[in-house]
């Protein structure tokens, strides 16, 4: 667990990937918070609620939406809840697959102090199930881009983890790699474990530390997941002057949602000689970490009077 901050009233629970980004925004907002230890078994976070470790905290900030049961128990323990929806967490309340869907929606409507959405897309999805939310983007430092020339030899980035090849459109990316054998493809986060017949021009990065450097050594990012908000990766790539093939409508990206449209988009991008300057300017103008920090501080101050 992170080192405890003196008088920190907030503890962050949920997505490990986004905790550093949120902590950075909170730091800029002057808000102190701790991070809940990572639990690997179901029910461990509930046991934490009833332990001495939970006593100092008045607010549980949940990254990735909150389960209905955890929210109910947390409120019974006198805790306030902030629920920050970041992507696929919204999907659990859509469709007929979740038998507790209506209970979960009711809990979020009545027991959660602040509802936050990482994009307008997620806001709309939440509104569709009756949950109103405030927009607060989790913007990483990599959106403060540095434009460099495109590499002499094109490099195409994509992303998936080893357990979610299908979700992130890995099949389309592999087909593209076969269709462009002279082009290098680098898959972020993935190790290639379990994949067969991987084209020789595909490399897997595993976990990496310097994301900005990876972007600057690339030409284009391909992102075709089954569900997404407005991806931070898309903004990071554009901020660094890189082209993006994306299955959401976003300014200064190339829309593609299947192999044929992605192939055509990539053919066009490979003809480009200059960085995506318009995309970089769009990100610089419309996305700012300090603005998100100010918005978070205002929301927390308005909702929870003991936040200083």
Short mmCIF file of the C-alpha atoms (twelve columns), coordinates in Angstrom:
data_MODEL
# 
_entry.id   MODEL 
# 
loop_
_atom_site.group_PDB 
_atom_site.id 
_atom_site.type_symbol 
_atom_site.label_atom_id 
_atom_site.label_alt_id 
_atom_site.label_comp_id 
_atom_site.label_asym_id 
_atom_site.label_seq_id 
_atom_site.Cartn_x 
_atom_site.Cartn_y 
_atom_site.Cartn_z 
_atom_site.pdbx_PDB_model_num 
ATOM 1   C CA . UNK A 1   0.000   0.000   0.000   1 
ATOM 2   C CA . UNK A 2   1.166   3.533   -0.641  1 
ATOM 3   C CA . UNK A 3   2.718   5.421   2.254   1 
ATOM 4   C CA . UNK A 4   -0.059  7.017   4.283   1 
ATOM 5   C CA . UNK A 5   -0.463  10.772  4.007   1 
ATOM 6   C CA . UNK A 6   -1.020  12.624  7.261   1 
ATOM 7   C CA . UNK A 7   -4.691  13.600  7.509   1 
ATOM 8   C CA . UNK A 8   -5.510  11.975  4.147   1 
ATOM 9   C CA . UNK A 9   -9.253  11.375  4.190   1 
ATOM 10  C CA . UNK A 10  -9.363  9.602   0.803   1 
ATOM 11  C CA . UNK A 11  -8.307  6.136   -0.278  1 
ATOM 12  C CA . UNK A 12  -8.264  5.039   -3.916  1 
ATOM 13  C CA . UNK A 13  -9.615  1.627   -4.848  1 
ATOM 14  C CA . UNK A 14  -9.711  -0.044  -8.250  1 
ATOM 15  C CA . UNK A 15  -7.828  -0.015  -11.549 1 
ATOM 16  C CA . UNK A 16  -4.076  -0.272  -10.919 1 
ATOM 17  C CA . UNK A 17  -3.338  1.155   -14.378 1 
ATOM 18  C CA . UNK A 18  -5.072  4.446   -13.639 1 
ATOM 19  C CA . UNK A 19  -4.059  4.987   -10.012 1 
ATOM 20  C CA . UNK A 20  -0.826  6.893   -10.838 1 
ATOM 21  C CA . UNK A 21  -2.717  9.140   -13.253 1 
ATOM 22  C CA . UNK A 22  -5.376  9.949   -10.658 1 
ATOM 23  C CA . UNK A 23  -2.761  10.535  -7.950  1 
ATOM 24  C CA . UNK A 24  -1.002  13.027  -10.219 1 
ATOM 25  C CA . UNK A 25  -4.253  14.916  -10.844 1 
ATOM 26  C CA . UNK A 26  -5.024  14.901  -7.113  1 
ATOM 27  C CA . UNK A 27  -1.530  16.201  -6.354  1 
ATOM 28  C CA . UNK A 28  -2.071  19.105  -8.743  1 
ATOM 29  C CA . UNK A 29  -5.443  19.721  -7.053  1 
ATOM 30  C CA . UNK A 30  -3.838  19.786  -3.606  1 
ATOM 31  C CA . UNK A 31  -5.779  16.700  -2.518  1 
ATOM 32  C CA . UNK A 32  -4.010  14.035  -0.480  1 
ATOM 33  C CA . UNK A 33  -4.938  10.397  -0.903  1 
ATOM 34  C CA . UNK A 34  -3.673  6.896   -0.214  1 
ATOM 35  C CA . UNK A 35  -3.991  3.814   -2.421  1 
ATOM 36  C CA . UNK A 36  -5.719  0.696   -1.161  1 
ATOM 37  C CA . UNK A 37  -3.565  -2.406  -1.248  1 
ATOM 38  C CA . UNK A 38  -4.166  -4.698  -4.219  1 
ATOM 39  C CA . UNK A 39  -6.527  -7.546  -3.337  1 
ATOM 40  C CA . UNK A 40  -6.428  -10.712 -5.423  1 
ATOM 41  C CA . UNK A 41  -9.427  -12.507 -3.933  1 
ATOM 42  C CA . UNK A 42  -13.083 -11.611 -3.907  1 
ATOM 43  C CA . UNK A 43  -14.315 -10.315 -0.595  1 
ATOM 44  C CA . UNK A 44  -10.947 -9.025  0.631   1 
ATOM 45  C CA . UNK A 45  -11.893 -5.383  0.049   1 
ATOM 46  C CA . UNK A 46  -15.094 -5.990  2.031   1 
ATOM 47  C CA . UNK A 47  -13.051 -7.383  4.918   1 
ATOM 48  C CA . UNK A 48  -10.867 -4.268  4.676   1 
ATOM 49  C CA . UNK A 49  -13.984 -2.127  5.228   1 
ATOM 50  C CA . UNK A 50  -14.528 -3.765  8.606   1 
ATOM 51  C CA . UNK A 51  -10.878 -3.604  9.660   1 
ATOM 52  C CA . UNK A 52  -8.917  -0.968  11.564  1 
ATOM 53  C CA . UNK A 53  -7.162  0.007   8.332   1 
ATOM 54  C CA . UNK A 54  -10.338 1.641   7.005   1 
ATOM 55  C CA . UNK A 55  -10.942 3.881   10.007  1 
ATOM 56  C CA . UNK A 56  -8.918  6.958   8.926   1 
ATOM 57  C CA . UNK A 57  -10.692 7.256   5.596   1 
ATOM 58  C CA . UNK A 58  -13.912 9.153   5.030   1 
ATOM 59  C CA . UNK A 59  -14.006 8.798   1.225   1 
ATOM 60  C CA . UNK A 60  -13.422 5.755   -0.961  1 
ATOM 61  C CA . UNK A 61  -12.578 6.846   -4.491  1 
ATOM 62  C CA . UNK A 62  -13.345 3.901   -6.746  1 
ATOM 63  C CA . UNK A 63  -11.667 3.795   -10.146 1 
ATOM 64  C CA . UNK A 64  -13.770 1.707   -12.483 1 
ATOM 65  C CA . UNK A 65  -17.215 2.054   -10.996 1 
ATOM 66  C CA . UNK A 66  -18.250 0.414   -7.727  1 
ATOM 67  C CA . UNK A 67  -20.061 -2.820  -6.978  1 
ATOM 68  C CA . UNK A 68  -23.492 -2.347  -5.425  1 
ATOM 69  C CA . UNK A 69  -22.675 -4.513  -2.397  1 
ATOM 70  C CA . UNK A 70  -19.441 -2.661  -1.650  1 
ATOM 71  C CA . UNK A 71  -21.214 0.706   -1.895  1 
ATOM 72  C CA . UNK A 72  -23.964 -0.407  0.490   1 
ATOM 73  C CA . UNK A 73  -21.500 -1.748  3.047   1 
ATOM 74  C CA . UNK A 74  -19.265 1.308   2.729   1 
ATOM 75  C CA . UNK A 75  -22.174 3.654   3.393   1 
ATOM 76  C CA . UNK A 76  -23.196 1.536   6.402   1 
ATOM 77  C CA . UNK A 77  -19.646 2.024   7.658   1 
ATOM 78  C CA . UNK A 78  -20.032 5.781   7.309   1 
ATOM 79  C CA . UNK A 79  -17.891 6.137   4.182   1 
ATOM 80  C CA . UNK A 80  -18.606 8.421   1.250   1 
ATOM 81  C CA . UNK A 81  -18.151 7.075   -2.279  1 
ATOM 82  C CA . UNK A 82  -16.746 8.619   -5.429  1 
ATOM 83  C CA . UNK A 83  -17.326 6.414   -8.461  1 
ATOM 84  C CA . UNK A 84  -15.164 7.168   -11.495 1 
ATOM 85  C CA . UNK A 85  -16.269 5.278   -14.602 1 
ATOM 86  C CA . UNK A 86  -13.454 4.695   -17.063 1 
ATOM 87  C CA . UNK A 87  -14.617 2.261   -19.747 1 
ATOM 88  C CA . UNK A 88  -15.742 -1.333  -19.692 1 
ATOM 89  C CA . UNK A 89  -17.011 -0.929  -16.118 1 
ATOM 90  C CA . UNK A 90  -20.162 0.645   -17.615 1 
ATOM 91  C CA . UNK A 91  -20.852 -2.487  -19.635 1 
ATOM 92  C CA . UNK A 92  -21.787 -4.496  -16.541 1 
ATOM 93  C CA . UNK A 93  -24.978 -2.456  -16.266 1 
ATOM 94  C CA . UNK A 94  -25.985 -2.755  -19.913 1 
ATOM 95  C CA . UNK A 95  -27.968 -5.613  -21.396 1 
ATOM 96  C CA . UNK A 96  -29.550 -8.555  -19.585 1 
ATOM 97  C CA . UNK A 97  -26.416 -10.364 -18.448 1 
ATOM 98  C CA . UNK A 98  -26.335 -8.772  -14.979 1 
ATOM 99  C CA . UNK A 99  -29.280 -9.952  -12.837 1 
ATOM 100 C CA . UNK A 100 -28.503 -7.204  -10.288 1 
ATOM 101 C CA . UNK A 101 -28.435 -4.421  -12.865 1 
ATOM 102 C CA . UNK A 102 -31.378 -2.482  -11.430 1 
ATOM 103 C CA . UNK A 103 -30.046 -2.713  -7.871  1 
ATOM 104 C CA . UNK A 104 -26.663 -1.469  -9.037  1 
ATOM 105 C CA . UNK A 105 -28.192 1.498   -10.827 1 
ATOM 106 C CA . UNK A 106 -30.321 2.384   -7.786  1 
ATOM 107 C CA . UNK A 107 -27.297 2.228   -5.499  1 
ATOM 108 C CA . UNK A 108 -25.310 4.546   -7.769  1 
ATOM 109 C CA . UNK A 109 -28.242 6.926   -8.038  1 
ATOM 110 C CA . UNK A 110 -28.804 7.207   -4.293  1 
ATOM 111 C CA . UNK A 111 -25.710 6.157   -2.325  1 
ATOM 112 C CA . UNK A 112 -22.748 7.466   -4.333  1 
ATOM 113 C CA . UNK A 113 -21.670 11.019  -3.542  1 
ATOM 114 C CA . UNK A 114 -19.991 11.882  -6.836  1 
ATOM 115 C CA . UNK A 115 -20.326 10.141  -10.198 1 
ATOM 116 C CA . UNK A 116 -17.508 10.849  -12.635 1 
ATOM 117 C CA . UNK A 117 -17.087 9.800   -16.261 1 
ATOM 118 C CA . UNK A 118 -13.806 9.752   -18.158 1 
ATOM 119 C CA . UNK A 119 -15.392 10.861  -21.451 1 
ATOM 120 C CA . UNK A 120 -18.583 12.182  -23.007 1 
ATOM 121 C CA . UNK A 121 -19.115 8.712   -24.491 1 
ATOM 122 C CA . UNK A 122 -19.210 7.152   -21.022 1 
ATOM 123 C CA . UNK A 123 -21.405 10.003  -19.767 1 
ATOM 124 C CA . UNK A 124 -23.953 9.184   -22.466 1 
ATOM 125 C CA . UNK A 125 -23.831 5.462   -21.659 1 
ATOM 126 C CA . UNK A 126 -24.392 6.161   -17.969 1 
ATOM 127 C CA . UNK A 127 -27.237 8.541   -18.762 1 
ATOM 128 C CA . UNK A 128 -28.801 5.743   -20.803 1 
ATOM 129 C CA . UNK A 129 -29.167 3.637   -17.653 1 
ATOM 130 C CA . UNK A 130 -30.285 6.527   -15.462 1 
ATOM 131 C CA . UNK A 131 -26.985 7.632   -13.885 1 
ATOM 132 C CA . UNK A 132 -25.989 11.278  -14.260 1 
ATOM 133 C CA . UNK A 133 -22.282 12.036  -14.002 1 
ATOM 134 C CA . UNK A 134 -19.707 14.812  -14.168 1 
ATOM 135 C CA . UNK A 135 -16.976 14.752  -16.788 1 
ATOM 136 C CA . UNK A 136 -13.481 14.288  -15.374 1 
ATOM 137 C CA . UNK A 137 -10.803 13.021  -17.723 1 
ATOM 138 C CA . UNK A 138 -7.938  10.929  -16.426 1 
ATOM 139 C CA . UNK A 139 -5.195  12.564  -18.457 1 
ATOM 140 C CA . UNK A 140 -1.675  11.139  -18.199 1 
ATOM 141 C CA . UNK A 141 1.441   13.294  -18.430 1 
ATOM 142 C CA . UNK A 142 2.152   11.870  -21.903 1 
ATOM 143 C CA . UNK A 143 -0.523  14.168  -23.373 1 
ATOM 144 C CA . UNK A 144 2.015   16.957  -22.883 1 
ATOM 145 C CA . UNK A 145 3.521   15.934  -26.172 1 
ATOM 146 C CA . UNK A 146 6.757   16.667  -27.972 1 
ATOM 147 C CA . UNK A 147 6.516   16.497  -31.746 1 
ATOM 148 C CA . UNK A 148 9.418   14.877  -33.574 1 
ATOM 149 C CA . UNK A 149 9.781   13.802  -37.220 1 
ATOM 150 C CA . UNK A 150 8.208   10.521  -38.243 1 
ATOM 151 C CA . UNK A 151 10.675  7.606   -38.264 1 
ATOM 152 C CA . UNK A 152 12.334  6.778   -41.574 1 
ATOM 153 C CA . UNK A 153 10.950  3.260   -41.382 1 
ATOM 154 C CA . UNK A 154 7.285   3.161   -40.345 1 
ATOM 155 C CA . UNK A 155 6.395   1.672   -36.976 1 
ATOM 156 C CA . UNK A 156 2.787   0.851   -36.075 1 
ATOM 157 C CA . UNK A 157 1.658   0.645   -32.457 1 
ATOM 158 C CA . UNK A 158 -1.287  -1.178  -30.972 1 
ATOM 159 C CA . UNK A 159 -2.227  -2.392  -27.509 1 
ATOM 160 C CA . UNK A 160 -3.691  -5.371  -25.736 1 
ATOM 161 C CA . UNK A 161 -2.956  -7.463  -22.691 1 
ATOM 162 C CA . UNK A 162 -2.491  -11.194 -23.014 1 
ATOM 163 C CA . UNK A 163 -5.960  -11.962 -21.653 1 
ATOM 164 C CA . UNK A 164 -7.878  -9.571  -23.944 1 
ATOM 165 C CA . UNK A 165 -6.592  -10.150 -27.453 1 
ATOM 166 C CA . UNK A 166 -10.107 -10.292 -28.931 1 
ATOM 167 C CA . UNK A 167 -11.439 -7.325  -26.969 1 
ATOM 168 C CA . UNK A 168 -8.749  -4.989  -28.342 1 
ATOM 169 C CA . UNK A 169 -9.144  -6.079  -31.946 1 
ATOM 170 C CA . UNK A 170 -5.970  -8.121  -31.980 1 
ATOM 171 C CA . UNK A 171 -7.256  -10.231 -34.874 1 
ATOM 172 C CA . UNK A 172 -7.512  -7.136  -37.101 1 
ATOM 173 C CA . UNK A 173 -4.037  -5.952  -36.132 1 
ATOM 174 C CA . UNK A 174 -2.545  -9.355  -36.951 1 
ATOM 175 C CA . UNK A 175 -4.235  -9.348  -40.344 1 
ATOM 176 C CA . UNK A 176 -2.809  -5.884  -40.993 1 
ATOM 177 C CA . UNK A 177 0.669   -7.082  -40.053 1 
ATOM 178 C CA . UNK A 178 0.336   -9.876  -42.616 1 
ATOM 179 C CA . UNK A 179 -0.956  -7.417  -45.223 1 
ATOM 180 C CA . UNK A 180 2.002   -5.063  -44.634 1 
ATOM 181 C CA . UNK A 181 4.950   -7.444  -44.090 1 
ATOM 182 C CA . UNK A 182 7.501   -4.687  -44.666 1 
ATOM 183 C CA . UNK A 183 6.126   -2.614  -41.757 1 
ATOM 184 C CA . UNK A 184 7.091   -3.121  -38.120 1 
ATOM 185 C CA . UNK A 185 4.208   -3.583  -35.652 1 
ATOM 186 C CA . UNK A 186 4.791   -3.147  -31.912 1 
ATOM 187 C CA . UNK A 187 2.122   -4.357  -29.467 1 
ATOM 188 C CA . UNK A 188 2.235   -2.505  -26.170 1 
ATOM 189 C CA . UNK A 189 1.720   -4.377  -22.895 1 
ATOM 190 C CA . UNK A 190 1.279   -7.785  -24.551 1 
ATOM 191 C CA . UNK A 191 3.914   -10.513 -24.434 1 
ATOM 192 C CA . UNK A 192 2.474   -12.666 -27.230 1 
ATOM 193 C CA . UNK A 193 1.848   -15.519 -24.817 1 
ATOM 194 C CA . UNK A 194 -0.589  -18.063 -26.242 1 
ATOM 195 C CA . UNK A 195 -0.598  -16.662 -29.779 1 
ATOM 196 C CA . UNK A 196 0.238   -18.856 -32.746 1 
ATOM 197 C CA . UNK A 197 1.458   -17.981 -36.253 1 
ATOM 198 C CA . UNK A 198 2.598   -14.506 -35.242 1 
ATOM 199 C CA . UNK A 199 3.976   -12.633 -38.297 1 
ATOM 200 C CA . UNK A 200 7.737   -11.953 -38.086 1 
ATOM 201 C CA . UNK A 201 7.182   -8.194  -38.302 1 
ATOM 202 C CA . UNK A 202 5.237   -8.150  -34.991 1 
ATOM 203 C CA . UNK A 203 7.026   -7.398  -31.718 1 
ATOM 204 C CA . UNK A 204 5.596   -7.434  -28.197 1 
ATOM 205 C CA . UNK A 205 6.792   -4.814  -25.701 1 
ATOM 206 C CA . UNK A 206 5.419   -6.141  -22.428 1 
ATOM 207 C CA . UNK A 207 5.145   -3.460  -19.751 1 
ATOM 208 C CA . UNK A 208 7.069   -0.288  -20.551 1 
ATOM 209 C CA . UNK A 209 8.094   2.734   -18.514 1 
ATOM 210 C CA . UNK A 210 8.649   5.517   -21.051 1 
ATOM 211 C CA . UNK A 211 5.450   5.685   -23.091 1 
ATOM 212 C CA . UNK A 212 6.291   9.044   -24.667 1 
ATOM 213 C CA . UNK A 213 9.501   7.671   -26.137 1 
ATOM 214 C CA . UNK A 214 7.578   4.787   -27.687 1 
ATOM 215 C CA . UNK A 215 5.118   7.187   -29.320 1 
ATOM 216 C CA . UNK A 216 7.877   9.351   -30.734 1 
ATOM 217 C CA . UNK A 217 9.536   6.319   -32.319 1 
ATOM 218 C CA . UNK A 218 6.281   5.365   -34.073 1 
ATOM 219 C CA . UNK A 219 4.211   6.459   -37.052 1 
ATOM 220 C CA . UNK A 220 0.689   5.452   -36.120 1 
ATOM 221 C CA . UNK A 221 -1.423  3.950   -33.335 1 
ATOM 222 C CA . UNK A 222 -4.177  1.453   -34.156 1 
ATOM 223 C CA . UNK A 223 -6.933  1.151   -31.556 1 
ATOM 224 C CA . UNK A 224 -10.026 -0.906  -32.403 1 
ATOM 225 C CA . UNK A 225 -11.475 -2.208  -29.100 1 
ATOM 226 C CA . UNK A 226 -14.969 -3.568  -28.628 1 
ATOM 227 C CA . UNK A 227 -15.719 -0.778  -26.137 1 
ATOM 228 C CA . UNK A 228 -13.973 2.475   -25.282 1 
ATOM 229 C CA . UNK A 229 -14.392 5.964   -23.958 1 
ATOM 230 C CA . UNK A 230 -12.124 8.549   -25.516 1 
ATOM 231 C CA . UNK A 231 -8.889  6.619   -25.123 1 
ATOM 232 C CA . UNK A 232 -5.983  8.338   -23.382 1 
ATOM 233 C CA . UNK A 233 -3.687  6.422   -25.742 1 
ATOM 234 C CA . UNK A 234 -5.317  8.132   -28.696 1 
ATOM 235 C CA . UNK A 235 -4.732  11.544  -27.121 1 
ATOM 236 C CA . UNK A 236 -1.151  10.652  -26.197 1 
ATOM 237 C CA . UNK A 237 -0.359  9.543   -29.737 1 
ATOM 238 C CA . UNK A 238 -1.848  12.679  -31.280 1 
ATOM 239 C CA . UNK A 239 -0.133  14.913  -28.706 1 
ATOM 240 C CA . UNK A 240 3.171   13.524  -29.948 1 
ATOM 241 C CA . UNK A 241 2.234   14.177  -33.578 1 
ATOM 242 C CA . UNK A 242 1.374   10.591  -34.453 1 
ATOM 243 C CA . UNK A 243 -1.468  9.343   -36.633 1 
ATOM 244 C CA . UNK A 244 -4.283  7.255   -35.204 1 
ATOM 245 C CA . UNK A 245 -6.623  4.653   -36.639 1 
ATOM 246 C CA . UNK A 246 -9.578  4.467   -34.277 1 
ATOM 247 C CA . UNK A 247 -13.056 2.958   -34.193 1 
ATOM 248 C CA . UNK A 248 -14.551 6.030   -32.539 1 
ATOM 249 C CA . UNK A 249 -15.252 9.314   -34.304 1 
ATOM 250 C CA . UNK A 250 -12.541 11.680  -33.081 1 
ATOM 251 C CA . UNK A 251 -11.100 14.748  -34.852 1 
ATOM 252 C CA . UNK A 252 -7.823  14.227  -36.713 1 
ATOM 253 C CA . UNK A 253 -7.961  10.435  -36.508 1 
ATOM 254 C CA . UNK A 254 -8.812  7.924   -39.252 1 
ATOM 255 C CA . UNK A 255 -12.012 6.010   -38.547 1 
ATOM 256 C CA . UNK A 256 -11.909 2.252   -39.058 1 
ATOM 257 C CA . UNK A 257 -13.928 -0.552  -37.500 1 
ATOM 258 C CA . UNK A 258 -12.905 -3.593  -39.562 1 
ATOM 259 C CA . UNK A 259 -9.952  -4.951  -41.511 1 
ATOM 260 C CA . UNK A 260 -10.821 -3.371  -44.856 1 
ATOM 261 C CA . UNK A 261 -11.307 0.140   -43.498 1 
ATOM 262 C CA . UNK A 262 -8.215  -0.158  -41.304 1 
ATOM 263 C CA . UNK A 263 -6.131  -1.340  -44.264 1 
ATOM 264 C CA . UNK A 264 -7.223  1.629   -46.381 1 
ATOM 265 C CA . UNK A 265 -6.499  4.038   -43.516 1 
ATOM 266 C CA . UNK A 266 -3.062  2.557   -42.993 1 
ATOM 267 C CA . UNK A 267 -2.249  2.761   -46.699 1 
ATOM 268 C CA . UNK A 268 -3.001  6.488   -46.597 1 
ATOM 269 C CA . UNK A 269 -1.029  7.094   -43.403 1 
ATOM 270 C CA . UNK A 270 2.039   5.302   -44.737 1 
ATOM 271 C CA . UNK A 271 2.185   7.936   -47.498 1 
ATOM 272 C CA . UNK A 272 2.459   10.748  -44.937 1 
ATOM 273 C CA . UNK A 273 5.826   12.478  -44.652 1 
ATOM 274 C CA . UNK A 274 5.061   14.924  -41.829 1 
ATOM 275 C CA . UNK A 275 3.768   14.378  -38.263 1 
ATOM 276 C CA . UNK A 276 0.103   14.808  -37.376 1 
ATOM 277 C CA . UNK A 277 0.444   18.494  -36.445 1 
ATOM 278 C CA . UNK A 278 -3.312  19.159  -36.498 1 
ATOM 279 C CA . UNK A 279 -3.926  16.301  -34.092 1 
ATOM 280 C CA . UNK A 280 -1.269  17.591  -31.717 1 
ATOM 281 C CA . UNK A 281 -2.740  21.092  -31.768 1 
ATOM 282 C CA . UNK A 282 -6.225  19.686  -31.141 1 
ATOM 283 C CA . UNK A 283 -5.050  17.849  -28.009 1 
ATOM 284 C CA . UNK A 284 -3.093  20.851  -26.728 1 
ATOM 285 C CA . UNK A 285 -6.114  23.114  -27.132 1 
ATOM 286 C CA . UNK A 286 -8.782  20.824  -25.685 1 
ATOM 287 C CA . UNK A 287 -7.145  18.642  -23.012 1 
ATOM 288 C CA . UNK A 288 -5.321  20.003  -19.981 1 
ATOM 289 C CA . UNK A 289 -4.334  18.194  -16.772 1 
ATOM 290 C CA . UNK A 290 -4.470  21.340  -14.628 1 
ATOM 291 C CA . UNK A 291 -8.043  22.001  -15.760 1 
ATOM 292 C CA . UNK A 292 -9.060  18.499  -14.702 1 
ATOM 293 C CA . UNK A 293 -7.346  19.002  -11.335 1 
ATOM 294 C CA . UNK A 294 -9.240  22.249  -10.758 1 
ATOM 295 C CA . UNK A 295 -12.516 20.577  -11.700 1 
ATOM 296 C CA . UNK A 296 -11.878 17.702  -9.300  1 
ATOM 297 C CA . UNK A 297 -11.043 20.023  -6.432  1 
ATOM 298 C CA . UNK A 298 -14.195 22.062  -7.028  1 
ATOM 299 C CA . UNK A 299 -16.411 18.956  -7.108  1 
ATOM 300 C CA . UNK A 300 -14.849 17.530  -3.960  1 
ATOM 301 C CA . UNK A 301 -15.138 20.823  -2.089  1 
ATOM 302 C CA . UNK A 302 -18.774 21.260  -3.104  1 
ATOM 303 C CA . UNK A 303 -19.732 17.721  -2.109  1 
ATOM 304 C CA . UNK A 304 -17.577 16.954  0.910   1 
ATOM 305 C CA . UNK A 305 -17.169 19.876  3.294   1 
ATOM 306 C CA . UNK A 306 -14.227 18.336  5.169   1 
ATOM 307 C CA . UNK A 307 -11.928 18.384  2.098   1 
ATOM 308 C CA . UNK A 308 -9.412  21.173  2.614   1 
# 
